[in-house]
Amino acid sequence: MNLYSNKQRWKIALYSVALLLVGASLLYSNSIVTKVSDRERDRVRQWADAIKKKVELVQLTNRTFSQLRDKEKAEMEVWIDATKEISKPIAGNFMPDYTLPLKIISNNKDIPVILLDQNRTVSSFINLSIDTSSLRKIYPEISKKALQKKFNDSILKLSDQWRIKNPAFTIEVFEGLFMTYIYNDSRELIRLEKERDSLIQSFNLELIDNESMVPVLLIDQQSDSILATNLAPELLVDSIFKNTVNQLKTINQAIEINFSTEQNSLLLYDDSPELKQLQYFPYIQFIIIFLFILIGYLIFSTFRKAEQNQVWAGMAKETAHQLGTPLSSLMAWIQLLEATGDTDPMILEKMQNDVNRLNTVTDRFSKIGSTTKLDLVNIVDTTRSVMDYLRPRISNKIEFEFLADDESLEVMHNPPLMEWVIENISKNAVDSMEIEGKLTVHVHSSVKWVYIDIIDTGKGIPPKNHATIFQPGYTTKKRGWGLGLSLVKRIITENHFGKVYVLESEVGKGATFRISLPR
């Protein structure tokens, strides 16, 4: 019992140390994953702050752009007023002072203007980016008149495009003569507009191709429409888009980005694929450690079991060998006593029975570790022979009962080894009853199995020990080695391919052992 208890304590201690090591490893791995996750979220927030700054820059540019456009519109109105002033007919001989209007007109060096009459004929233009020389490079073979016509057509197309962006001004120069002034944004304003578009494009590219490769989704809060994203297209299908948005909201806190007072947007983001993979790392690590320990345990357990088999087989064969010499001598002495005729025949019979018993024990030991030959023999006869042997050698206060549902139950087994098994369990049962009690052996069968139930009225076995009693070293006796039931289990499972176990037990009332042999 002490050997088994010490073994169990060592096992518990080793398991505890292993669990502590695994737990420490998992805690450390989880700590690393948490730190990486926090750093990634900080990086996303910093990236979002940078995006906000760019949005603010875009908004500032838009406001500046709008102010410049209003200013150019006001300048254009003043310029047209100055043009109207110098276009008025002179009343009388008084010559008006056109210094200021002419100065205003001459100061327009940047705003392109096209002047059309009421018949959509180009009357004049200033600050255009094209001229006939630039068209000549495109159409080198056409005539001068055709070139002029293409130029006028190009100006008319420009005027139609400019009308969409900026309001045109129509004035009556003379009675019945109307002139229309059409202008476009100045070159400086166009340059600013290009820079603004470049900022917006840069924002979209950074949103979709950010350095951290974090999946992001920018939506309009009012309409839930997608403004920008780098999510997979299958996640944006109408049927699951709402679920995608809700899922992203639960993973990380959304970041508000306002492009303007009219448009409030939400930036939703997910964990990066690398972080998701890293989150599973502790569990993968645990599985690997567990498999490593399991494989190591199985390997060492197999080696230990093989070593035990060799030791036990060697001890058994050596015991059989040591018993062989004195047995031969005893048999010779019995024959000598029989030949003299002076010895009581009953004494010689008893001596012969004991020698035969020793021969049986020697035969049992010699079979341990060897290939066991199984014969189709009546298991009832084998069991009854054991009971007949034990009955005169057990206290009269122990009641014996042998039951067999069928007197001819033939099953493949090795009689000497099976007798050893039944004898061993029966002796343990008698020992557990101490002074008095009842031992019942019941042989019965089912379609696939033959059962031998050994029932006693002894101390019983606690449920927690039902499996451990078959372990080597487990014993409740002060001088026991804990090998008897271990040998029983080995003989039944390894030599007879059967099962042996505690069928039922109650402390203080007894126990039932069952041996199951395949039919």
Secondary structure, 3 states (H helix, E strand, C coil): CHHHHHHHHHHHHHHHHHHHHHHHHHHHHHHHHHHHHHHHHHHHHHHHHHHHHHHHHHHHHHHHHHHHHHHHHHHHHHHHHHHHHHHCCCCCCCCCCCHHHHHHHHCCCCCCEEEEECCCCEEEEECCCCCHHHHHHHCCCCCHHHHHHHHHHHHHHHHHHHHHHCCCEEEEEECCEEEEEEECCCHHHHHHHHHHHHHHHHHHHHHHCCCCCCCEEEEECCCCCEEEECCCHHHHCHHHHHHHHHHHHHHCCCEEEECCCCCEEEEEECCCHHHHHHHCHHHHHHHHHHHHHHHHHHHHHHHHHHHHHHHHHHHHHHHHHHHHHHHHHHHHHHHHHHHHCCCCHHHHHHHHHHHHHHHHHHHHHHHCCCCCCCEEEEHHHHHHHHHHHHHHHCCCCEEEEEEECCCCCEEEECHHHHHHHHHHHHHHHHHHHCCCEEEEEEEEECCCEEEEEEEECCCCCCHHHCCHHHCCCCCCCCCCCCCHHHHHHHHHHHHCCCEEEEEEEECCCEEEEEEEEEC
